[in-house]
């Protein structure tokens, strides 16, 4: 995901730069703010995911200890077979996408509120009206 986050970060910086230039604000400053904010919230999202994983794993270990599991090679293989399910697949997808969704939500808010000077909903409505006017 690192390469993907890097590419998205470049696109975010370019998006902030072009948005700032279109409303006559300093583009380089806003591109830097957008890039740094994106990275900070990716890291924050990863920290949240790590905390969620830790709490889930610790609760699972406590349940296993209560049931009498003793750490051995065979018990680890059994535990792996038992936990391979749809729940684990959902958690894997959540772990990958949550930091990106968090960072992009904050980026969209900052762009709409501080660069364009309007709310997020208004910026989406404005974009929808522009897209409709381009239809032939």
PyMOL CGO cylinders between C-alpha atoms (Angstrom):
from pymol import cmd
from pymol.cgo import CYLINDER

trace = [
    CYLINDER, 0.00, 0.00, 0.00, 2.98, 2.32, 0.41, 0.3, 1, 1, 1, 1, 1, 1,
    CYLINDER, 2.98, 2.32, 0.41, 3.40, 2.95, -3.31, 0.3, 1, 1, 1, 1, 1, 1,
    CYLINDER, 3.40, 2.95, -3.31, -0.33, 3.49, -3.72, 0.3, 1, 1, 1, 1, 1, 1,
    CYLINDER, -0.33, 3.49, -3.72, -0.37, 5.97, -0.83, 0.3, 1, 1, 1, 1, 1, 1,
    CYLINDER, -0.37, 5.97, -0.83, 2.59, 7.78, -2.38, 0.3, 1, 1, 1, 1, 1, 1,
    CYLINDER, 2.59, 7.78, -2.38, 0.84, 8.11, -5.73, 0.3, 1, 1, 1, 1, 1, 1,
    CYLINDER, 0.84, 8.11, -5.73, -2.37, 9.26, -4.08, 0.3, 1, 1, 1, 1, 1, 1,
    CYLINDER, -2.37, 9.26, -4.08, -0.35, 11.78, -2.07, 0.3, 1, 1, 1, 1, 1, 1,
    CYLINDER, -0.35, 11.78, -2.07, 1.07, 13.25, -5.29, 0.3, 1, 1, 1, 1, 1, 1,
    CYLINDER, 1.07, 13.25, -5.29, -2.44, 13.50, -6.75, 0.3, 1, 1, 1, 1, 1, 1,
    CYLINDER, -2.44, 13.50, -6.75, -3.70, 15.17, -3.54, 0.3, 1, 1, 1, 1, 1, 1,
    CYLINDER, -3.70, 15.17, -3.54, -0.89, 17.73, -3.66, 0.3, 1, 1, 1, 1, 1, 1,
    CYLINDER, -0.89, 17.73, -3.66, -1.66, 18.44, -7.33, 0.3, 1, 1, 1, 1, 1, 1,
    CYLINDER, -1.66, 18.44, -7.33, -5.39, 18.70, -6.56, 0.3, 1, 1, 1, 1, 1, 1,
    CYLINDER, -5.39, 18.70, -6.56, -4.73, 21.18, -3.75, 0.3, 1, 1, 1, 1, 1, 1,
    CYLINDER, -4.73, 21.18, -3.75, -2.31, 23.16, -5.94, 0.3, 1, 1, 1, 1, 1, 1,
    CYLINDER, -2.31, 23.16, -5.94, -4.77, 23.50, -8.82, 0.3, 1, 1, 1, 1, 1, 1,
    CYLINDER, -4.77, 23.50, -8.82, -7.69, 24.28, -6.48, 0.3, 1, 1, 1, 1, 1, 1,
    CYLINDER, -7.69, 24.28, -6.48, -5.68, 26.97, -4.70, 0.3, 1, 1, 1, 1, 1, 1,
    CYLINDER, -5.68, 26.97, -4.70, -4.53, 28.52, -7.96, 0.3, 1, 1, 1, 1, 1, 1,
    CYLINDER, -4.53, 28.52, -7.96, -8.11, 28.61, -9.26, 0.3, 1, 1, 1, 1, 1, 1,
    CYLINDER, -8.11, 28.61, -9.26, -9.21, 30.75, -6.29, 0.3, 1, 1, 1, 1, 1, 1,
    CYLINDER, -9.21, 30.75, -6.29, -6.03, 32.88, -6.30, 0.3, 1, 1, 1, 1, 1, 1,
    CYLINDER, -6.03, 32.88, -6.30, -4.38, 31.43, -3.17, 0.3, 1, 1, 1, 1, 1, 1,
    CYLINDER, -4.38, 31.43, -3.17, -0.73, 30.35, -2.81, 0.3, 1, 1, 1, 1, 1, 1,
    CYLINDER, -0.73, 30.35, -2.81, -0.60, 26.99, -4.56, 0.3, 1, 1, 1, 1, 1, 1,
    CYLINDER, -0.60, 26.99, -4.56, 2.70, 25.64, -3.22, 0.3, 1, 1, 1, 1, 1, 1,
    CYLINDER, 2.70, 25.64, -3.22, 1.64, 26.28, 0.38, 0.3, 1, 1, 1, 1, 1, 1,
    CYLINDER, 1.64, 26.28, 0.38, -1.66, 24.47, -0.06, 0.3, 1, 1, 1, 1, 1, 1,
    CYLINDER, -1.66, 24.47, -0.06, -0.02, 21.59, -1.96, 0.3, 1, 1, 1, 1, 1, 1,
    CYLINDER, -0.02, 21.59, -1.96, 2.36, 21.10, 0.97, 0.3, 1, 1, 1, 1, 1, 1,
    CYLINDER, 2.36, 21.10, 0.97, -0.48, 21.33, 3.48, 0.3, 1, 1, 1, 1, 1, 1,
    CYLINDER, -0.48, 21.33, 3.48, -2.49, 18.76, 1.49, 0.3, 1, 1, 1, 1, 1, 1,
    CYLINDER, -2.49, 18.76, 1.49, 0.42, 16.33, 1.20, 0.3, 1, 1, 1, 1, 1, 1,
    CYLINDER, 0.42, 16.33, 1.20, 1.42, 16.55, 4.85, 0.3, 1, 1, 1, 1, 1, 1,
    CYLINDER, 1.42, 16.55, 4.85, -2.18, 16.28, 6.05, 0.3, 1, 1, 1, 1, 1, 1,
    CYLINDER, -2.18, 16.28, 6.05, -2.74, 13.21, 3.88, 0.3, 1, 1, 1, 1, 1, 1,
    CYLINDER, -2.74, 13.21, 3.88, 0.35, 11.50, 5.34, 0.3, 1, 1, 1, 1, 1, 1,
    CYLINDER, 0.35, 11.50, 5.34, -0.56, 12.43, 8.92, 0.3, 1, 1, 1, 1, 1, 1,
    CYLINDER, -0.56, 12.43, 8.92, -4.04, 10.98, 8.60, 0.3, 1, 1, 1, 1, 1, 1,
    CYLINDER, -4.04, 10.98, 8.60, -2.76, 7.83, 6.86, 0.3, 1, 1, 1, 1, 1, 1,
    CYLINDER, -2.76, 7.83, 6.86, -0.47, 7.31, 9.86, 0.3, 1, 1, 1, 1, 1, 1,
    CYLINDER, -0.47, 7.31, 9.86, -3.32, 8.12, 12.27, 0.3, 1, 1, 1, 1, 1, 1,
    CYLINDER, -3.32, 8.12, 12.27, -5.57, 5.62, 10.50, 0.3, 1, 1, 1, 1, 1, 1,
    CYLINDER, -5.57, 5.62, 10.50, -2.87, 2.96, 10.72, 0.3, 1, 1, 1, 1, 1, 1,
    CYLINDER, -2.87, 2.96, 10.72, -2.53, 3.61, 14.47, 0.3, 1, 1, 1, 1, 1, 1,
    CYLINDER, -2.53, 3.61, 14.47, -6.29, 3.22, 14.93, 0.3, 1, 1, 1, 1, 1, 1,
    CYLINDER, -6.29, 3.22, 14.93, -6.25, -0.03, 12.94, 0.3, 1, 1, 1, 1, 1, 1,
    CYLINDER, -6.25, -0.03, 12.94, -3.34, -1.34, 15.01, 0.3, 1, 1, 1, 1, 1, 1,
    CYLINDER, -3.34, -1.34, 15.01, -5.19, -0.55, 18.24, 0.3, 1, 1, 1, 1, 1, 1,
    CYLINDER, -5.19, -0.55, 18.24, -8.31, -2.34, 16.96, 0.3, 1, 1, 1, 1, 1, 1,
    CYLINDER, -8.31, -2.34, 16.96, -6.24, -5.37, 15.96, 0.3, 1, 1, 1, 1, 1, 1,
    CYLINDER, -6.24, -5.37, 15.96, -4.53, -5.46, 19.35, 0.3, 1, 1, 1, 1, 1, 1,
    CYLINDER, -4.53, -5.46, 19.35, -7.80, -5.34, 21.24, 0.3, 1, 1, 1, 1, 1, 1,
    CYLINDER, -7.80, -5.34, 21.24, -9.34, -8.07, 19.06, 0.3, 1, 1, 1, 1, 1, 1,
    CYLINDER, -9.34, -8.07, 19.06, -6.28, -10.30, 19.40, 0.3, 1, 1, 1, 1, 1, 1,
    CYLINDER, -6.28, -10.30, 19.40, -6.08, -9.84, 23.16, 0.3, 1, 1, 1, 1, 1, 1,
    CYLINDER, -6.08, -9.84, 23.16, -9.76, -10.70, 23.57, 0.3, 1, 1, 1, 1, 1, 1,
    CYLINDER, -9.76, -10.70, 23.57, -9.32, -13.79, 21.38, 0.3, 1, 1, 1, 1, 1, 1,
    CYLINDER, -9.32, -13.79, 21.38, -6.30, -14.92, 23.40, 0.3, 1, 1, 1, 1, 1, 1,
    CYLINDER, -6.30, -14.92, 23.40, -8.23, -14.47, 26.65, 0.3, 1, 1, 1, 1, 1, 1,
    CYLINDER, -8.23, -14.47, 26.65, -11.08, -16.59, 25.28, 0.3, 1, 1, 1, 1, 1, 1,
    CYLINDER, -11.08, -16.59, 25.28, -8.64, -19.29, 24.18, 0.3, 1, 1, 1, 1, 1, 1,
    CYLINDER, -8.64, -19.29, 24.18, -6.92, -19.39, 27.56, 0.3, 1, 1, 1, 1, 1, 1,
    CYLINDER, -6.92, -19.39, 27.56, -10.30, -19.73, 29.26, 0.3, 1, 1, 1, 1, 1, 1,
    CYLINDER, -10.30, -19.73, 29.26, -11.09, -22.70, 27.00, 0.3, 1, 1, 1, 1, 1, 1,
    CYLINDER, -11.09, -22.70, 27.00, -7.81, -24.36, 27.97, 0.3, 1, 1, 1, 1, 1, 1,
    CYLINDER, -7.81, -24.36, 27.97, -5.66, -23.85, 24.90, 0.3, 1, 1, 1, 1, 1, 1,
    CYLINDER, -5.66, -23.85, 24.90, -1.96, -24.31, 25.54, 0.3, 1, 1, 1, 1, 1, 1,
    CYLINDER, -1.96, -24.31, 25.54, 0.53, -22.86, 23.10, 0.3, 1, 1, 1, 1, 1, 1,
    CYLINDER, 0.53, -22.86, 23.10, 1.98, -25.59, 20.89, 0.3, 1, 1, 1, 1, 1, 1,
    CYLINDER, 1.98, -25.59, 20.89, 2.50, -26.13, 17.20, 0.3, 1, 1, 1, 1, 1, 1,
    CYLINDER, 2.50, -26.13, 17.20, -0.65, -28.23, 16.89, 0.3, 1, 1, 1, 1, 1, 1,
    CYLINDER, -0.65, -28.23, 16.89, -2.84, -25.78, 18.81, 0.3, 1, 1, 1, 1, 1, 1,
    CYLINDER, -2.84, -25.78, 18.81, -1.59, -22.91, 16.63, 0.3, 1, 1, 1, 1, 1, 1,
    CYLINDER, -1.59, -22.91, 16.63, -2.54, -24.83, 13.48, 0.3, 1, 1, 1, 1, 1, 1,
    CYLINDER, -2.54, -24.83, 13.48, -6.00, -25.59, 14.89, 0.3, 1, 1, 1, 1, 1, 1,
    CYLINDER, -6.00, -25.59, 14.89, -6.51, -21.97, 15.88, 0.3, 1, 1, 1, 1, 1, 1,
    CYLINDER, -6.51, -21.97, 15.88, -5.51, -20.84, 12.37, 0.3, 1, 1, 1, 1, 1, 1,
    CYLINDER, -5.51, -20.84, 12.37, -8.03, -23.19, 10.75, 0.3, 1, 1, 1, 1, 1, 1,
    CYLINDER, -8.03, -23.19, 10.75, -10.80, -22.06, 13.10, 0.3, 1, 1, 1, 1, 1, 1,
    CYLINDER, -10.80, -22.06, 13.10, -10.26, -18.33, 12.56, 0.3, 1, 1, 1, 1, 1, 1,
    CYLINDER, -10.26, -18.33, 12.56, -10.02, -18.47, 8.76, 0.3, 1, 1, 1, 1, 1, 1,
    CYLINDER, -10.02, -18.47, 8.76, -13.45, -17.08, 7.96, 0.3, 1, 1, 1, 1, 1, 1,
    CYLINDER, -13.45, -17.08, 7.96, -15.41, -14.20, 6.46, 0.3, 1, 1, 1, 1, 1, 1,
    CYLINDER, -15.41, -14.20, 6.46, -14.80, -12.15, 9.62, 0.3, 1, 1, 1, 1, 1, 1,
    CYLINDER, -14.80, -12.15, 9.62, -11.05, -12.26, 9.03, 0.3, 1, 1, 1, 1, 1, 1,
    CYLINDER, -11.05, -12.26, 9.03, -11.56, -11.25, 5.37, 0.3, 1, 1, 1, 1, 1, 1,
    CYLINDER, -11.56, -11.25, 5.37, -13.67, -8.26, 6.43, 0.3, 1, 1, 1, 1, 1, 1,
    CYLINDER, -13.67, -8.26, 6.43, -11.01, -7.21, 8.95, 0.3, 1, 1, 1, 1, 1, 1,
    CYLINDER, -11.01, -7.21, 8.95, -8.29, -7.46, 6.30, 0.3, 1, 1, 1, 1, 1, 1,
    CYLINDER, -8.29, -7.46, 6.30, -10.24, -5.22, 3.92, 0.3, 1, 1, 1, 1, 1, 1,
    CYLINDER, -10.24, -5.22, 3.92, -11.04, -2.80, 6.77, 0.3, 1, 1, 1, 1, 1, 1,
    CYLINDER, -11.04, -2.80, 6.77, -7.37, -2.68, 7.79, 0.3, 1, 1, 1, 1, 1, 1,
    CYLINDER, -7.37, -2.68, 7.79, -6.31, -1.73, 4.28, 0.3, 1, 1, 1, 1, 1, 1,
    CYLINDER, -6.31, -1.73, 4.28, -9.06, 0.77, 3.44, 0.3, 1, 1, 1, 1, 1, 1,
    CYLINDER, -9.06, 0.77, 3.44, -9.76, 2.58, 6.74, 0.3, 1, 1, 1, 1, 1, 1,
    CYLINDER, -9.76, 2.58, 6.74, -6.59, 4.76, 6.71, 0.3, 1, 1, 1, 1, 1, 1,
    CYLINDER, -6.59, 4.76, 6.71, -7.23, 5.75, 3.10, 0.3, 1, 1, 1, 1, 1, 1,
    CYLINDER, -7.23, 5.75, 3.10, -10.90, 6.59, 3.68, 0.3, 1, 1, 1, 1, 1, 1,
    CYLINDER, -10.90, 6.59, 3.68, -10.01, 8.60, 6.81, 0.3, 1, 1, 1, 1, 1, 1,
    CYLINDER, -10.01, 8.60, 6.81, -7.28, 10.57, 5.05, 0.3, 1, 1, 1, 1, 1, 1,
    CYLINDER, -7.28, 10.57, 5.05, -9.37, 11.28, 1.95, 0.3, 1, 1, 1, 1, 1, 1,
    CYLINDER, -9.37, 11.28, 1.95, -12.35, 12.41, 4.06, 0.3, 1, 1, 1, 1, 1, 1,
    CYLINDER, -12.35, 12.41, 4.06, -10.18, 14.92, 5.89, 0.3, 1, 1, 1, 1, 1, 1,
    CYLINDER, -10.18, 14.92, 5.89, -8.57, 16.08, 2.64, 0.3, 1, 1, 1, 1, 1, 1,
    CYLINDER, -8.57, 16.08, 2.64, -11.96, 16.69, 1.01, 0.3, 1, 1, 1, 1, 1, 1,
    CYLINDER, -11.96, 16.69, 1.01, -13.10, 18.65, 4.07, 0.3, 1, 1, 1, 1, 1, 1,
    CYLINDER, -13.10, 18.65, 4.07, -9.95, 20.81, 4.19, 0.3, 1, 1, 1, 1, 1, 1,
    CYLINDER, -9.95, 20.81, 4.19, -10.13, 21.56, 0.47, 0.3, 1, 1, 1, 1, 1, 1,
    CYLINDER, -10.13, 21.56, 0.47, -13.79, 22.54, 0.59, 0.3, 1, 1, 1, 1, 1, 1,
    CYLINDER, -13.79, 22.54, 0.59, -13.63, 24.51, 3.82, 0.3, 1, 1, 1, 1, 1, 1,
    CYLINDER, -13.63, 24.51, 3.82, -10.28, 26.29, 3.69, 0.3, 1, 1, 1, 1, 1, 1,
    CYLINDER, -10.28, 26.29, 3.69, -9.33, 26.52, 0.03, 0.3, 1, 1, 1, 1, 1, 1,
    CYLINDER, -9.33, 26.52, 0.03, -12.70, 26.94, -1.65, 0.3, 1, 1, 1, 1, 1, 1,
    CYLINDER, -12.70, 26.94, -1.65, -14.34, 28.58, 1.36, 0.3, 1, 1, 1, 1, 1, 1,
    CYLINDER, -14.34, 28.58, 1.36, -17.56, 26.57, 1.13, 0.3, 1, 1, 1, 1, 1, 1,
    CYLINDER, -17.56, 26.57, 1.13, -18.94, 23.47, 2.81, 0.3, 1, 1, 1, 1, 1, 1,
    CYLINDER, -18.94, 23.47, 2.81, -18.33, 19.95, 1.58, 0.3, 1, 1, 1, 1, 1, 1,
    CYLINDER, -18.33, 19.95, 1.58, -21.94, 19.44, 0.47, 0.3, 1, 1, 1, 1, 1, 1,
    CYLINDER, -21.94, 19.44, 0.47, -21.97, 22.73, -1.43, 0.3, 1, 1, 1, 1, 1, 1,
    CYLINDER, -21.97, 22.73, -1.43, -18.74, 21.81, -3.22, 0.3, 1, 1, 1, 1, 1, 1,
    CYLINDER, -18.74, 21.81, -3.22, -20.27, 18.50, -4.35, 0.3, 1, 1, 1, 1, 1, 1,
    CYLINDER, -20.27, 18.50, -4.35, -23.43, 20.29, -5.55, 0.3, 1, 1, 1, 1, 1, 1,
    CYLINDER, -23.43, 20.29, -5.55, -21.30, 22.82, -7.42, 0.3, 1, 1, 1, 1, 1, 1,
    CYLINDER, -21.30, 22.82, -7.42, -19.35, 20.00, -9.06, 0.3, 1, 1, 1, 1, 1, 1,
    CYLINDER, -19.35, 20.00, -9.06, -22.57, 18.19, -10.02, 0.3, 1, 1, 1, 1, 1, 1,
    CYLINDER, -22.57, 18.19, -10.02, -23.93, 21.35, -11.67, 0.3, 1, 1, 1, 1, 1, 1,
    CYLINDER, -23.93, 21.35, -11.67, -20.66, 21.81, -13.59, 0.3, 1, 1, 1, 1, 1, 1,
    CYLINDER, -20.66, 21.81, -13.59, -20.72, 18.18, -14.75, 0.3, 1, 1, 1, 1, 1, 1,
    CYLINDER, -20.72, 18.18, -14.75, -24.33, 18.53, -15.98, 0.3, 1, 1, 1, 1, 1, 1,
    CYLINDER, -24.33, 18.53, -15.98, -23.45, 21.66, -17.95, 0.3, 1, 1, 1, 1, 1, 1,
    CYLINDER, -23.45, 21.66, -17.95, -20.71, 19.73, -19.77, 0.3, 1, 1, 1, 1, 1, 1,
    CYLINDER, -20.71, 19.73, -19.77, -23.12, 17.05, -21.04, 0.3, 1, 1, 1, 1, 1, 1,
    CYLINDER, -23.12, 17.05, -21.04, -24.01, 17.41, -24.70, 0.3, 1, 1, 1, 1, 1, 1,
]
cmd.load_cgo(trace, "trace")
